Amino acid sequence: MAWVFPLLAVAPGHAQAPPGFQQRCAVCHQATGSGVPGTYPPLNDTLGAYARVPQGRTFLIHLLLFGMDGAIKSHGAIYEGLMPPAADLSDSDLAEAINYVLRTLNAATLPSDFKPFTAREFETARASGLTATDVFREREKLIAALDKRASANSGSR
C-alpha cells in the first residue's frame, strides 16, 4: 500500500496556511504569495495598503466572493486574466484566508489598528450580486483613491 502525503501550502517561516488559502489562493499565487510573473500577481506586500481604507476592505471581500476580470498593474507588471470567485468556500474559510494573507504576507503594510475580517462581513456581502467586471472597476476606483491619498500625504510634508 502506498502512502500519499498532501502538499500543504505554507509560506516559509510562517504558520500553517488555512484550508481556504491552500485550496484557492496558493494554487495560483504560490504558498509564498509571490505569484507567477506575467500570469498571477503577487499577494505579498500589496494588499495591506488596501486594508487601510474602508473601500479597500470592501474590495477585498468582493474580490474573494466574485472574482475579478480585467488587466491590472501590480509591482510594476501587467497581469491580464480572470481571478475566479471563491464564493463556494464558507464565509469563515474566506475570512481565515484573507486574514492569513494580510497578517502573514502583508504584515509590514497593515495598519497598526487592523481589525481581522469576519465571516459576517462575507455573509453580508454575498447579497450584492457583483460580477467579476464590477470588482475590476471597484479596484480601479480604489487604486485612484489610494494614489490620491498618497499624493495628499506627500504634499503635506
Backbone hydrogen bonds, N-H to C=O, Kabsch-Sander energy under -0.5 kcal/mol:
donor,donor_aa,acceptor,acceptor_aa,energy
8,L,6,P,-0.5
10,V,8,L,-0.9
14,H,11,A,-2.1
17,A,9,A,-0.8
21,F,18,P,-0.6
22,Q,18,P,-2.1
23,Q,19,P,-3.1
24,R,20,G,-2.0
25,C,20,G,-0.8
25,C,21,F,-0.6
26,A,21,F,-2.8
28,C,24,R,-0.5
28,C,25,C,-1.0
29,H,25,C,-2.8
30,Q,26,A,-1.4
33,G,30,Q,-1.4
35,G,29,H,-2.8
36,V,40,Y,-2.4
39,T,36,V,-2.7
40,Y,36,V,-2.2
43,L,33,G,-3.2
44,N,33,G,-1.6
45,D,105,L,-1.8
46,T,43,L,-1.0
47,L,43,L,-1.1
49,A,46,T,-0.6
51,A,47,L,-1.2
52,R,49,A,-1.2
53,V,50,Y,-1.3
56,G,53,V,-0.8
57,R,53,V,-1.8
58,T,54,P,-2.1
59,F,55,Q,-2.2
60,L,56,G,-2.3
61,I,57,R,-1.7
62,H,58,T,-2.6
63,L,59,F,-3.1
64,L,60,L,-1.7
65,L,61,I,-2.2
66,F,62,H,-3.2
67,G,62,H,-0.5
67,G,63,L,-1.6
68,M,83,M,-1.9
69,D,132,A,-1.7
70,G,81,G,-1.6
72,I,79,Y,-2.7
74,S,77,A,-2.7
77,A,74,S,-2.0
79,Y,72,I,-3.1
83,M,68,M,-3.3
86,A,64,L,-3.1
87,A,65,L,-0.7
89,L,86,A,-2.2
94,L,90,S,-2.3
95,A,91,D,-2.3
96,E,92,S,-2.4
97,A,93,D,-2.3
98,I,94,L,-2.5
99,N,95,A,-2.3
100,Y,96,E,-2.1
101,V,97,A,-2.5
102,L,98,I,-2.6
103,R,99,N,-2.9
104,T,100,Y,-2.7
105,L,100,Y,-0.7
105,L,101,V,-1.4
106,N,102,L,-0.9
109,T,106,N,-1.6
110,L,106,N,-0.8
110,L,107,A,-0.7
114,F,111,P,-1.7
122,F,118,T,-1.2
123,E,119,A,-2.5
124,T,120,R,-2.5
125,A,121,E,-1.8
126,R,122,F,-1.4
127,A,124,T,-0.8
128,S,125,A,-1.9
129,G,126,R,-1.1
135,V,131,T,-1.9
136,F,132,A,-1.6
137,R,133,T,-2.2
138,E,134,D,-2.2
139,R,135,V,-2.2
140,E,136,F,-2.1
141,K,137,R,-2.0
142,L,138,E,-2.1
143,I,139,R,-2.9
144,A,140,E,-2.1
145,A,141,K,-2.3
146,L,142,L,-2.7
147,D,143,I,-2.6
148,K,144,A,-2.3
149,R,145,A,-2.3
150,A,146,L,-2.5
151,S,147,D,-2.4
152,A,148,K,-2.4
153,N,149,R,-2.3
154,S,150,A,-2.3
155,G,151,S,-1.9
156,S,152,A,-0.9
157,R,154,S,-0.8
